[in-house]
Amino acid sequence: MNFFTLAAKNLQRRRGRTMLTVIGVAIAISVLFSLLALNSGYEKELSKEVNSLGVHILAVPKGCPYEAASLIMHGGVIPKYLSDSDYQNVSTIAGVELASPMLLHQFMKKDEKTGVSTPHIIYGINMEETRKLKPWWTVEGRFFSDNEKGVMLVGRGLADKENLSVGQVLPVGPKKENFTIVGILDRTGDQDDQFHFFPLKEAQRVFNKQGMITTIAVKVRDVSRIAAVSQEMEKIPDIQVVTMTQIMGTIMNLAGSARSLLLTVIAIALIISAFGIINTLLMSVNERTREFGMMKAIGASGLDIARMVLAETVFITLLGGILGTVAAVVGSSIIESFVKGMLPYSPGGSLISYSPQLVGFALAFSVLLGLVCGIYPAVKSSRLSPMEAIRGGFE
Protein backbone atom coordinates (compact mmCIF):
# COMPACT_ATOMS: atom_id res chain seq x y z
CA MET A 1 0.00 0.00 0.00
CA ASN A 2 1.41 3.44 -1.01
CA PHE A 3 0.49 5.65 1.90
CA PHE A 4 1.90 8.80 0.30
CA THR A 5 -0.32 8.36 -2.77
CA LEU A 6 -3.31 7.65 -0.54
CA ALA A 7 -2.52 10.68 1.61
CA ALA A 8 -2.36 12.91 -1.48
CA LYS A 9 -5.72 11.64 -2.73
CA ASN A 10 -7.29 12.18 0.70
CA LEU A 11 -6.14 15.81 0.67
CA GLN A 12 -7.62 16.31 -2.82
CA ARG A 13 -10.98 15.14 -1.51
CA ARG A 14 -11.04 18.12 0.87
CA ARG A 15 -9.48 20.78 -1.32
CA GLY A 16 -11.04 23.83 0.32
CA ARG A 17 -9.97 22.92 3.83
CA THR A 18 -6.57 21.75 2.61
CA MET A 19 -5.86 25.01 0.75
CA LEU A 20 -6.86 27.14 3.74
CA THR A 21 -4.44 25.16 5.90
CA VAL A 22 -1.70 25.44 3.26
CA ILE A 23 -2.22 29.20 3.10
CA GLY A 24 -1.90 29.44 6.88
CA VAL A 25 1.38 27.52 6.78
CA ALA A 26 2.59 29.60 3.83
CA ILE A 27 2.01 32.84 5.74
CA ALA A 28 3.95 31.57 8.75
CA ILE A 29 6.87 30.28 6.65
CA SER A 30 6.89 33.44 4.55
CA VAL A 31 7.24 35.59 7.66
CA LEU A 32 9.93 33.27 9.06
CA PHE A 33 11.90 33.23 5.81
CA SER A 34 11.63 37.01 5.41
CA LEU A 35 12.87 37.68 8.94
CA LEU A 36 15.84 35.34 8.57
CA ALA A 37 16.71 36.85 5.18
CA LEU A 38 16.34 40.33 6.66
CA ASN A 39 18.57 39.53 9.61
CA SER A 40 21.26 38.12 7.32
CA GLY A 41 21.05 41.00 4.85
CA TYR A 42 20.90 43.70 7.52
CA GLU A 43 24.02 42.50 9.32
CA LYS A 44 25.85 42.00 6.02
CA GLU A 45 25.04 45.51 4.77
CA LEU A 46 25.80 47.12 8.12
CA SER A 47 29.16 45.34 8.24
CA LYS A 48 29.81 46.56 4.69
CA GLU A 49 29.06 50.13 5.74
CA VAL A 50 31.38 49.87 8.76
CA ASN A 51 34.08 48.63 6.40
CA SER A 52 33.34 51.44 3.97
CA LEU A 53 34.15 53.94 6.71
CA GLY A 54 37.74 52.88 6.16
CA VAL A 55 38.60 53.78 9.73
CA HIS A 56 37.35 51.44 12.46
CA ILE A 57 39.17 52.98 15.42
CA LEU A 58 40.68 56.40 16.14
CA ALA A 59 43.45 56.67 18.72
CA VAL A 60 43.62 60.13 20.26
CA PRO A 61 45.76 61.56 23.09
CA LYS A 62 44.56 60.59 26.55
CA GLY A 63 42.59 63.30 28.29
CA CYS A 64 40.91 64.53 25.11
CA PRO A 65 37.13 64.77 25.23
CA TYR A 66 35.07 61.81 24.12
CA GLU A 67 33.97 63.90 21.14
CA ALA A 68 37.59 64.15 19.97
CA ALA A 69 36.98 61.54 17.27
CA SER A 70 34.11 63.57 15.85
CA LEU A 71 36.19 66.75 16.04
CA ILE A 72 39.04 65.10 14.17
CA MET A 73 36.80 63.56 11.52
CA HIS A 74 35.32 67.00 10.87
CA GLY A 75 38.61 68.89 10.92
CA GLY A 76 38.73 70.00 14.54
CA VAL A 77 42.24 70.50 15.93
CA ILE A 78 42.93 69.25 19.45
CA PRO A 79 45.80 70.63 21.56
CA LYS A 80 47.47 67.33 22.49
CA TYR A 81 49.61 65.01 20.41
CA LEU A 82 50.68 61.42 20.16
CA SER A 83 54.21 60.35 19.29
CA ASP A 84 55.87 58.09 16.74
CA SER A 85 56.40 55.51 19.49
CA ASP A 86 52.63 55.43 20.11
CA TYR A 87 52.16 54.76 16.40
CA GLN A 88 54.68 51.92 16.47
CA ASN A 89 52.98 50.37 19.51
CA VAL A 90 49.57 50.50 17.83
CA SER A 91 50.93 49.02 14.59
CA THR A 92 52.22 45.91 16.36
CA ILE A 93 48.91 45.00 18.05
CA ALA A 94 47.51 41.67 16.85
CA GLY A 95 44.44 42.13 14.67
CA VAL A 96 45.45 45.55 13.32
CA GLU A 97 45.45 45.42 9.54
CA LEU A 98 46.54 49.00 9.03
CA ALA A 99 47.49 51.92 11.27
CA SER A 100 47.96 55.33 9.71
CA PRO A 101 49.25 58.40 11.60
CA MET A 102 47.72 61.80 10.86
CA LEU A 103 48.48 65.39 11.82
CA LEU A 104 45.78 68.02 11.73
CA HIS A 105 46.60 71.71 11.64
CA GLN A 106 45.02 74.99 10.62
CA PHE A 107 46.31 77.86 8.55
CA MET A 108 44.64 81.13 7.71
CA LYS A 109 44.00 81.89 4.06
CA LYS A 110 43.16 85.44 3.03
CA ASP A 111 40.47 85.95 0.43
CA GLU A 112 41.92 88.24 -2.24
CA LYS A 113 38.52 89.79 -3.03
CA THR A 114 37.13 90.42 0.45
CA GLY A 115 40.38 90.59 2.39
CA VAL A 116 38.90 88.30 5.05
CA SER A 117 41.06 85.47 6.38
CA THR A 118 39.39 82.12 6.98
CA PRO A 119 40.79 79.00 8.69
CA HIS A 120 41.65 76.05 6.45
CA ILE A 121 42.22 72.53 7.71
CA ILE A 122 45.30 70.56 6.69
CA TYR A 123 45.48 66.80 7.05
CA GLY A 124 49.03 65.48 7.09
CA ILE A 125 48.72 61.89 5.85
CA ASN A 126 50.67 58.97 4.46
CA MET A 127 49.00 58.71 1.07
CA GLU A 128 49.80 55.04 0.51
CA GLU A 129 48.10 54.05 3.77
CA THR A 130 45.21 56.48 3.31
CA ARG A 131 44.38 55.06 -0.11
CA LYS A 132 44.13 51.62 1.50
CA LEU A 133 41.79 53.03 4.15
CA LYS A 134 39.74 54.85 1.49
CA PRO A 135 40.06 52.88 -1.74
CA TRP A 136 37.11 54.77 -3.28
CA TRP A 137 39.20 57.95 -3.54
CA THR A 138 39.71 59.14 -7.11
CA VAL A 139 41.38 62.34 -8.17
CA GLU A 140 41.63 64.91 -10.93
CA GLY A 141 45.34 65.24 -11.53
CA ARG A 142 47.35 62.82 -9.43
CA PHE A 143 48.00 61.63 -5.88
CA PHE A 144 51.23 62.74 -4.22
CA SER A 145 53.80 60.30 -2.87
CA ASP A 146 54.73 60.24 0.81
CA ASN A 147 58.25 61.64 0.25
CA GLU A 148 57.28 64.56 -2.00
CA LYS A 149 57.76 68.15 -0.86
CA GLY A 150 55.77 71.27 -1.60
CA VAL A 151 52.68 69.42 -2.88
CA MET A 152 49.07 69.08 -1.73
CA LEU A 153 45.73 67.50 -2.58
CA VAL A 154 42.46 69.39 -1.99
CA GLY A 155 38.86 68.25 -1.65
CA ARG A 156 36.39 68.98 -4.43
CA GLY A 157 34.06 71.03 -2.23
CA LEU A 158 36.94 73.28 -1.13
CA ALA A 159 38.25 73.56 -4.69
CA ASP A 160 34.84 74.67 -5.97
CA LYS A 161 34.38 77.13 -3.13
CA GLU A 162 37.83 78.68 -3.45
CA ASN A 163 38.06 78.31 -7.24
CA LEU A 164 41.17 76.16 -6.94
CA SER A 165 42.63 74.15 -9.81
CA VAL A 166 45.35 71.61 -10.44
CA GLY A 167 48.74 73.33 -10.76
CA GLN A 168 47.75 76.32 -8.64
CA VAL A 169 50.23 77.40 -5.95
CA LEU A 170 49.15 78.39 -2.42
CA PRO A 171 51.28 79.96 0.34
CA VAL A 172 51.03 77.88 3.51
CA GLY A 173 52.42 77.96 7.05
CA PRO A 174 54.24 80.48 9.20
CA LYS A 175 56.82 81.08 6.43
CA LYS A 176 54.22 81.19 3.66
CA GLU A 177 55.87 78.38 1.75
CA ASN A 178 54.53 77.67 -1.70
CA PHE A 179 52.62 74.40 -2.14
CA THR A 180 51.41 73.19 -5.53
CA ILE A 181 48.01 71.54 -5.92
CA VAL A 182 48.83 68.30 -7.75
CA GLY A 183 45.34 66.81 -7.49
CA ILE A 184 41.73 67.61 -6.63
CA LEU A 185 39.87 64.83 -4.86
CA ASP A 186 36.67 63.79 -6.60
CA ARG A 187 33.59 64.55 -4.58
CA THR A 188 33.06 62.01 -1.78
CA GLY A 189 29.99 63.52 -0.13
CA ASP A 190 31.67 63.66 3.28
CA GLN A 191 34.06 65.91 5.20
CA ASP A 192 37.00 64.99 2.96
CA ASP A 193 35.59 67.40 0.36
CA GLN A 194 36.61 70.39 2.53
CA PHE A 195 40.24 69.66 3.46
CA HIS A 196 43.79 70.15 2.25
CA PHE A 197 45.91 67.01 2.30
CA PHE A 198 49.70 67.16 2.75
CA PRO A 199 52.36 64.47 3.00
CA LEU A 200 52.67 63.81 6.73
CA LYS A 201 56.37 64.67 6.94
CA GLU A 202 55.78 67.94 5.10
CA ALA A 203 52.92 68.92 7.41
CA GLN A 204 55.10 68.17 10.46
CA ARG A 205 57.98 70.21 9.02
CA VAL A 206 55.95 73.23 7.93
CA PHE A 207 54.22 73.61 11.30
CA ASN A 208 57.24 72.56 13.38
CA LYS A 209 55.51 69.43 14.72
CA GLN A 210 58.22 66.88 13.99
CA GLY A 211 57.39 63.50 15.55
CA MET A 212 53.92 64.70 16.60
CA ILE A 213 50.68 63.00 15.59
CA THR A 214 47.12 64.20 16.17
CA THR A 215 45.49 60.81 15.72
CA ILE A 216 46.11 57.27 14.50
CA ALA A 217 43.49 55.82 12.19
CA VAL A 218 43.20 52.05 12.57
CA LYS A 219 41.57 49.42 10.39
CA VAL A 220 41.21 45.92 11.84
CA ARG A 221 41.29 42.65 9.92
CA ASP A 222 38.00 41.41 11.38
CA VAL A 223 35.33 43.92 12.44
CA SER A 224 34.10 41.46 15.06
CA ARG A 225 37.41 42.00 16.90
CA ILE A 226 37.19 45.78 17.12
CA ALA A 227 36.45 45.62 20.85
CA ALA A 228 39.40 43.31 21.54
CA VAL A 229 41.80 45.48 19.55
CA SER A 230 40.48 48.60 21.30
CA GLN A 231 41.20 47.04 24.70
CA GLU A 232 44.79 46.32 23.66
CA MET A 233 45.21 49.88 22.37
CA GLU A 234 43.94 51.34 25.64
CA LYS A 235 46.79 49.59 27.46
CA ILE A 236 49.18 52.05 25.79
CA PRO A 237 49.63 54.84 28.42
CA ASP A 238 49.12 57.91 26.22
CA ILE A 239 46.23 56.65 24.11
CA GLN A 240 42.48 57.05 24.38
CA VAL A 241 40.37 54.99 21.97
CA VAL A 242 37.17 55.91 20.20
CA THR A 243 35.61 53.34 17.86
CA MET A 244 33.43 54.07 14.89
CA THR A 245 31.32 51.07 15.85
CA GLN A 246 30.18 52.66 19.11
CA ILE A 247 27.73 54.61 16.97
CA MET A 248 26.88 51.46 15.04
CA GLY A 249 26.35 49.62 18.32
CA THR A 250 23.67 52.11 19.31
CA ILE A 251 22.04 51.69 15.92
CA MET A 252 22.12 47.91 16.25
CA ASN A 253 20.42 48.13 19.67
CA LEU A 254 17.64 50.23 18.20
CA ALA A 255 17.32 47.90 15.24
CA GLY A 256 17.24 44.95 17.64
CA SER A 257 14.07 46.35 19.22
CA ALA A 258 12.40 46.42 15.82
CA ARG A 259 13.55 42.87 15.10
CA SER A 260 12.11 41.75 18.45
CA LEU A 261 8.74 43.01 17.27
CA LEU A 262 9.12 41.02 14.06
CA LEU A 263 10.07 37.92 16.07
CA THR A 264 6.87 38.32 18.07
CA VAL A 265 4.89 38.49 14.83
CA ILE A 266 6.60 35.32 13.59
CA ALA A 267 5.88 33.44 16.82
CA ILE A 268 2.20 34.39 16.67
CA ALA A 269 2.00 33.37 12.99
CA LEU A 270 3.60 29.99 13.71
CA ILE A 271 1.35 29.30 16.70
CA ILE A 272 -1.78 30.18 14.74
CA SER A 273 -0.59 28.05 11.84
CA ALA A 274 0.18 25.10 14.14
CA PHE A 275 -3.24 25.19 15.76
CA GLY A 276 -4.85 25.44 12.33
CA ILE A 277 -3.01 22.34 11.16
CA ILE A 278 -3.91 20.36 14.28
CA ASN A 279 -7.55 21.44 14.05
CA THR A 280 -7.75 20.45 10.38
CA LEU A 281 -6.20 17.05 11.05
CA LEU A 282 -8.41 16.32 14.06
CA MET A 283 -11.51 17.19 12.06
CA SER A 284 -10.25 14.94 9.29
CA VAL A 285 -9.66 12.07 11.73
CA ASN A 286 -13.13 12.48 13.23
CA GLU A 287 -14.79 12.54 9.82
CA ARG A 288 -12.88 9.48 8.63
CA THR A 289 -13.42 7.29 11.69
CA ARG A 290 -15.35 4.68 9.70
CA GLU A 291 -12.75 4.80 6.93
CA PHE A 292 -9.95 4.10 9.40
CA GLY A 293 -12.03 1.33 10.99
CA MET A 294 -12.51 -0.36 7.62
CA MET A 295 -8.78 -0.04 6.87
CA LYS A 296 -7.95 -1.73 10.16
CA ALA A 297 -10.56 -4.41 9.52
CA ILE A 298 -8.89 -5.39 6.24
CA GLY A 299 -5.42 -5.57 7.80
CA ALA A 300 -4.02 -2.06 8.21
CA SER A 301 -2.21 -1.55 11.49
CA GLY A 302 -2.39 1.45 13.80
CA LEU A 303 1.12 2.39 12.61
CA ASP A 304 -0.10 2.38 8.99
CA ILE A 305 -2.92 4.78 9.87
CA ALA A 306 -0.52 7.03 11.80
CA ARG A 307 1.91 7.07 8.88
CA MET A 308 -0.84 8.11 6.50
CA VAL A 309 -1.96 10.97 8.76
CA LEU A 310 1.64 12.15 9.19
CA ALA A 311 2.13 11.96 5.42
CA GLU A 312 -0.89 14.20 4.90
CA THR A 313 0.49 16.66 7.42
CA VAL A 314 3.90 16.73 5.75
CA PHE A 315 2.27 17.29 2.36
CA ILE A 316 0.33 20.26 3.72
CA THR A 317 3.28 21.89 5.49
CA LEU A 318 5.79 21.22 2.72
CA LEU A 319 3.46 22.74 0.13
CA GLY A 320 2.86 25.66 2.48
CA GLY A 321 6.62 26.03 2.99
CA ILE A 322 7.26 26.12 -0.76
CA LEU A 323 4.49 28.65 -1.38
CA GLY A 324 5.59 30.77 1.57
CA THR A 325 9.23 30.83 0.45
CA VAL A 326 8.28 31.73 -3.12
CA ALA A 327 5.94 34.46 -1.86
CA ALA A 328 8.70 35.90 0.34
CA VAL A 329 11.15 36.01 -2.56
CA VAL A 330 8.63 37.52 -4.98
CA GLY A 331 7.48 40.10 -2.43
CA SER A 332 10.95 40.92 -1.11
CA SER A 333 10.85 44.52 -2.35
CA ILE A 334 7.58 45.16 -0.51
CA ILE A 335 8.92 43.50 2.65
CA GLU A 336 12.13 45.53 2.45
CA SER A 337 10.25 48.81 2.08
CA PHE A 338 8.07 47.92 5.08
CA VAL A 339 11.06 46.98 7.25
CA LYS A 340 13.06 50.06 6.27
CA GLY A 341 10.12 52.14 7.44
CA MET A 342 10.17 50.40 10.83
CA LEU A 343 13.92 50.40 11.50
CA PRO A 344 15.45 53.56 13.00
CA TYR A 345 18.47 53.17 10.74
CA SER A 346 18.94 51.06 7.67
CA PRO A 347 21.99 50.65 5.42
CA GLY A 348 21.83 51.83 1.85
CA GLY A 349 22.06 48.40 0.22
CA SER A 350 19.54 45.60 0.00
CA LEU A 351 18.39 44.35 3.39
CA ILE A 352 17.16 40.99 2.07
CA SER A 353 19.85 38.36 1.62
CA TYR A 354 18.90 34.90 0.34
CA SER A 355 20.99 31.75 0.29
CA PRO A 356 20.39 28.08 -0.55
CA GLN A 357 20.95 27.25 3.10
CA LEU A 358 18.20 29.67 4.12
CA VAL A 359 15.75 28.17 1.61
CA GLY A 360 16.64 24.67 2.84
CA PHE A 361 16.12 25.71 6.45
CA ALA A 362 12.68 27.19 5.72
CA LEU A 363 11.53 24.03 3.93
CA ALA A 364 13.00 21.76 6.63
CA PHE A 365 11.26 23.84 9.30
CA SER A 366 7.94 23.49 7.49
CA VAL A 367 8.34 19.69 7.42
CA LEU A 368 9.30 19.70 11.11
CA LEU A 369 6.23 21.80 11.85
CA GLY A 370 4.09 19.21 10.07
CA LEU A 371 5.63 16.30 11.97
CA VAL A 372 5.14 18.03 15.33
CA CYS A 373 1.57 19.08 14.57
CA GLY A 374 0.68 15.66 13.16
CA ILE A 375 1.83 13.60 16.15
CA TYR A 376 -1.34 13.93 18.26
CA PRO A 377 -3.85 13.33 15.40
CA ALA A 378 -1.71 10.41 14.18
CA VAL A 379 -1.63 8.80 17.64
CA LYS A 380 -5.35 9.37 18.07
CA SER A 381 -6.19 7.75 14.74
CA SER A 382 -3.84 4.82 15.33
CA ARG A 383 -5.65 3.89 18.57
CA LEU A 384 -9.05 3.48 16.91
CA SER A 385 -10.77 0.17 17.55
CA PRO A 386 -12.01 -1.25 14.20
CA MET A 387 -15.42 -2.36 15.55
CA GLU A 388 -16.09 0.85 17.49
CA ALA A 389 -14.99 2.93 14.52
CA ILE A 390 -17.28 1.09 12.14
CA ARG A 391 -20.24 1.34 14.56
CA GLY A 392 -20.00 5.10 14.87
CA GLY A 393 -16.57 6.36 15.72
CA PHE A 394 -15.51 8.27 18.78
CA GLU A 395 -16.58 11.61 20.11
C-alpha positions in Angstrom: 0.0 0.0 0.0 1.4 3.4 -1.0 0.5 5.7 1.9 1.9 8.8 0.3 -0.3 8.4 -2.8 -3.3 7.6 -0.5 -2.5 10.7 1.6 -2.4 12.9 -1.5 -5.7 11.6 -2.7 -7.3 12.2 0.7 -6.1 15.8 0.7 -7.6 16.3 -2.8 -11.0 15.1 -1.5 -11.0 18.1 0.9 -9.5 20.8 -1.3 -11.0 23.8 0.3 -10.0 22.9 3.8 -6.6 21.8 2.6 -5.9 25.0 0.7 -6.9 27.1 3.7 -4.4 25.2 5.9 -1.7 25.4 3.3 -2.2 29.2 3.1 -1.9 29.4 6.9 1.4 27.5 6.8 2.6 29.6 3.8 2.0 32.8 5.7 4.0 31.6 8.7 6.9 30.3 6.6 6.9 33.4 4.5 7.2 35.6 7.7 9.9 33.3 9.1 11.9 33.2 5.8 11.6 37.0 5.4 12.9 37.7 8.9 15.8 35.3 8.6 16.7 36.9 5.2 16.3 40.3 6.7 18.6 39.5 9.6 21.3 38.1 7.3 21.1 41.0 4.9 20.9 43.7 7.5 24.0 42.5 9.3 25.9 42.0 6.0 25.0 45.5 4.8 25.8 47.1 8.1 29.2 45.3 8.2 29.8 46.6 4.7 29.1 50.1 5.7 31.4 49.9 8.8 34.1 48.6 6.4 33.3 51.4 4.0 34.1 53.9 6.7 37.7 52.9 6.2 38.6 53.8 9.7 37.3 51.4 12.5 39.2 53.0 15.4 40.7 56.4 16.1 43.5 56.7 18.7 43.6 60.1 20.3 45.8 61.6 23.1 44.6 60.6 26.5 42.6 63.3 28.3 40.9 64.5 25.1 37.1 64.8 25.2 35.1 61.8 24.1 34.0 63.9 21.1 37.6 64.1 20.0 37.0 61.5 17.3 34.1 63.6 15.8 36.2 66.7 16.0 39.0 65.1 14.2 36.8 63.6 11.5 35.3 67.0 10.9 38.6 68.9 10.9 38.7 70.0 14.5 42.2 70.5 15.9 42.9 69.2 19.4 45.8 70.6 21.6 47.5 67.3 22.5 49.6 65.0 20.4 50.7 61.4 20.2 54.2 60.3 19.3 55.9 58.1 16.7 56.4 55.5 19.5 52.6 55.4 20.1 52.2 54.8 16.4 54.7 51.9 16.5 53.0 50.4 19.5 49.6 50.5 17.8 50.9 49.0 14.6 52.2 45.9 16.4 48.9 45.0 18.1 47.5 41.7 16.9 44.4 42.1 14.7 45.4 45.5 13.3 45.5 45.4 9.5 46.5 49.0 9.0 47.5 51.9 11.3 48.0 55.3 9.7 49.2 58.4 11.6 47.7 61.8 10.9 48.5 65.4 11.8 45.8 68.0 11.7 46.6 71.7 11.6 45.0 75.0 10.6 46.3 77.9 8.5 44.6 81.1 7.7 44.0 81.9 4.1 43.2 85.4 3.0 40.5 85.9 0.4 41.9 88.2 -2.2 38.5 89.8 -3.0 37.1 90.4 0.5 40.4 90.6 2.4 38.9 88.3 5.1 41.1 85.5 6.4 39.4 82.1 7.0 40.8 79.0 8.7 41.7 76.0 6.5 42.2 72.5 7.7 45.3 70.6 6.7 45.5 66.8 7.0 49.0 65.5 7.1 48.7 61.9 5.8 50.7 59.0 4.5 49.0 58.7 1.1 49.8 55.0 0.5 48.1 54.0 3.8 45.2 56.5 3.3 44.4 55.1 -0.1 44.1 51.6 1.5 41.8 53.0 4.1 39.7 54.8 1.5 40.1 52.9 -1.7 37.1 54.8 -3.3 39.2 58.0 -3.5 39.7 59.1 -7.1 41.4 62.3 -8.2 41.6 64.9 -10.9 45.3 65.2 -11.5 47.3 62.8 -9.4 48.0 61.6 -5.9 51.2 62.7 -4.2 53.8 60.3 -2.9 54.7 60.2 0.8 58.3 61.6 0.2 57.3 64.6 -2.0 57.8 68.1 -0.9 55.8 71.3 -1.6 52.7 69.4 -2.9 49.1 69.1 -1.7 45.7 67.5 -2.6 42.5 69.4 -2.0 38.9 68.3 -1.6 36.4 69.0 -4.4 34.1 71.0 -2.2 36.9 73.3 -1.1 38.3 73.6 -4.7 34.8 74.7 -6.0 34.4 77.1 -3.1 37.8 78.7 -3.4 38.1 78.3 -7.2 41.2 76.2 -6.9 42.6 74.2 -9.8 45.3 71.6 -10.4 48.7 73.3 -10.8 47.7 76.3 -8.6 50.2 77.4 -6.0 49.2 78.4 -2.4 51.3 80.0 0.3 51.0 77.9 3.5 52.4 78.0 7.0 54.2 80.5 9.2 56.8 81.1 6.4 54.2 81.2 3.7 55.9 78.4 1.8 54.5 77.7 -1.7 52.6 74.4 -2.1 51.4 73.2 -5.5 48.0 71.5 -5.9 48.8 68.3 -7.8 45.3 66.8 -7.5 41.7 67.6 -6.6 39.9 64.8 -4.9 36.7 63.8 -6.6 33.6 64.5 -4.6 33.1 62.0 -1.8 30.0 63.5 -0.1 31.7 63.7 3.3 34.1 65.9 5.2 37.0 65.0 3.0 35.6 67.4 0.4 36.6 70.4 2.5 40.2 69.7 3.5 43.8 70.2 2.2 45.9 67.0 2.3 49.7 67.2 2.7 52.4 64.5 3.0 52.7 63.8 6.7 56.4 64.7 6.9 55.8 67.9 5.1 52.9 68.9 7.4 55.1 68.2 10.5 58.0 70.2 9.0 55.9 73.2 7.9 54.2 73.6 11.3 57.2 72.6 13.4 55.5 69.4 14.7 58.2 66.9 14.0 57.4 63.5 15.5 53.9 64.7 16.6 50.7 63.0 15.6 47.1 64.2 16.2 45.5 60.8 15.7 46.1 57.3 14.5 43.5 55.8 12.2 43.2 52.1 12.6 41.6 49.4 10.4 41.2 45.9 11.8 41.3 42.6 9.9 38.0 41.4 11.4 35.3 43.9 12.4 34.1 41.5 15.1 37.4 42.0 16.9 37.2 45.8 17.1 36.5 45.6 20.9 39.4 43.3 21.5 41.8 45.5 19.5 40.5 48.6 21.3 41.2 47.0 24.7 44.8 46.3 23.7 45.2 49.9 22.4 43.9 51.3 25.6 46.8 49.6 27.5 49.2 52.1 25.8 49.6 54.8 28.4 49.1 57.9 26.2 46.2 56.7 24.1 42.5 57.1 24.4 40.4 55.0 22.0 37.2 55.9 20.2 35.6 53.3 17.9 33.4 54.1 14.9 31.3 51.1 15.8 30.2 52.7 19.1 27.7 54.6 17.0 26.9 51.5 15.0 26.3 49.6 18.3 23.7 52.1 19.3 22.0 51.7 15.9 22.1 47.9 16.3 20.4 48.1 19.7 17.6 50.2 18.2 17.3 47.9 15.2 17.2 45.0 17.6 14.1 46.3 19.2 12.4 46.4 15.8 13.5 42.9 15.1 12.1 41.8 18.5 8.7 43.0 17.3 9.1 41.0 14.1 10.1 37.9 16.1 6.9 38.3 18.1 4.9 38.5 14.8 6.6 35.3 13.6 5.9 33.4 16.8 2.2 34.4 16.7 2.0 33.4 13.0 3.6 30.0 13.7 1.3 29.3 16.7 -1.8 30.2 14.7 -0.6 28.0 11.8 0.2 25.1 14.1 -3.2 25.2 15.8 -4.9 25.4 12.3 -3.0 22.3 11.2 -3.9 20.4 14.3 -7.5 21.4 14.0 -7.7 20.5 10.4 -6.2 17.1 11.1 -8.4 16.3 14.1 -11.5 17.2 12.1 -10.2 14.9 9.3 -9.7 12.1 11.7 -13.1 12.5 13.2 -14.8 12.5 9.8 -12.9 9.5 8.6 -13.4 7.3 11.7 -15.4 4.7 9.7 -12.8 4.8 6.9 -10.0 4.1 9.4 -12.0 1.3 11.0 -12.5 -0.4 7.6 -8.8 0.0 6.9 -7.9 -1.7 10.2 -10.6 -4.4 9.5 -8.9 -5.4 6.2 -5.4 -5.6 7.8 -4.0 -2.1 8.2 -2.2 -1.5 11.5 -2.4 1.4 13.8 1.1 2.4 12.6 -0.1 2.4 9.0 -2.9 4.8 9.9 -0.5 7.0 11.8 1.9 7.1 8.9 -0.8 8.1 6.5 -2.0 11.0 8.8 1.6 12.2 9.2 2.1 12.0 5.4 -0.9 14.2 4.9 0.5 16.7 7.4 3.9 16.7 5.8 2.3 17.3 2.4 0.3 20.3 3.7 3.3 21.9 5.5 5.8 21.2 2.7 3.5 22.7 0.1 2.9 25.7 2.5 6.6 26.0 3.0 7.3 26.1 -0.8 4.5 28.6 -1.4 5.6 30.8 1.6 9.2 30.8 0.4 8.3 31.7 -3.1 5.9 34.5 -1.9 8.7 35.9 0.3 11.2 36.0 -2.6 8.6 37.5 -5.0 7.5 40.1 -2.4 11.0 40.9 -1.1 10.9 44.5 -2.3 7.6 45.2 -0.5 8.9 43.5 2.6 12.1 45.5 2.4 10.2 48.8 2.1 8.1 47.9 5.1 11.1 47.0 7.3 13.1 50.1 6.3 10.1 52.1 7.4 10.2 50.4 10.8 13.9 50.4 11.5 15.5 53.6 13.0 18.5 53.2 10.7 18.9 51.1 7.7 22.0 50.6 5.4 21.8 51.8 1.8 22.1 48.4 0.2 19.5 45.6 0.0 18.4 44.3 3.4 17.2 41.0 2.1 19.9 38.4 1.6 18.9 34.9 0.3 21.0 31.8 0.3 20.4 28.1 -0.6 21.0 27.2 3.1 18.2 29.7 4.1 15.8 28.2 1.6 16.6 24.7 2.8 16.1 25.7 6.5 12.7 27.2 5.7 11.5 24.0 3.9 13.0 21.8 6.6 11.3 23.8 9.3 7.9 23.5 7.5 8.3 19.7 7.4 9.3 19.7 11.1 6.2 21.8 11.9 4.1 19.2 10.1 5.6 16.3 12.0 5.1 18.0 15.3 1.6 19.1 14.6 0.7 15.7 13.2 1.8 13.6 16.1 -1.3 13.9 18.3 -3.8 13.3 15.4 -1.7 10.4 14.2 -1.6 8.8 17.6 -5.4 9.4 18.1 -6.2 7.8 14.7 -3.8 4.8 15.3 -5.7 3.9 18.6 -9.1 3.5 16.9 -10.8 0.2 17.6 -12.0 -1.3 14.2 -15.4 -2.4 15.5 -16.1 0.8 17.5 -15.0 2.9 14.5 -17.3 1.1 12.1 -20.2 1.3 14.6 -20.0 5.1 14.9 -16.6 6.4 15.7 -15.5 8.3 18.8 -16.6 11.6 20.1 
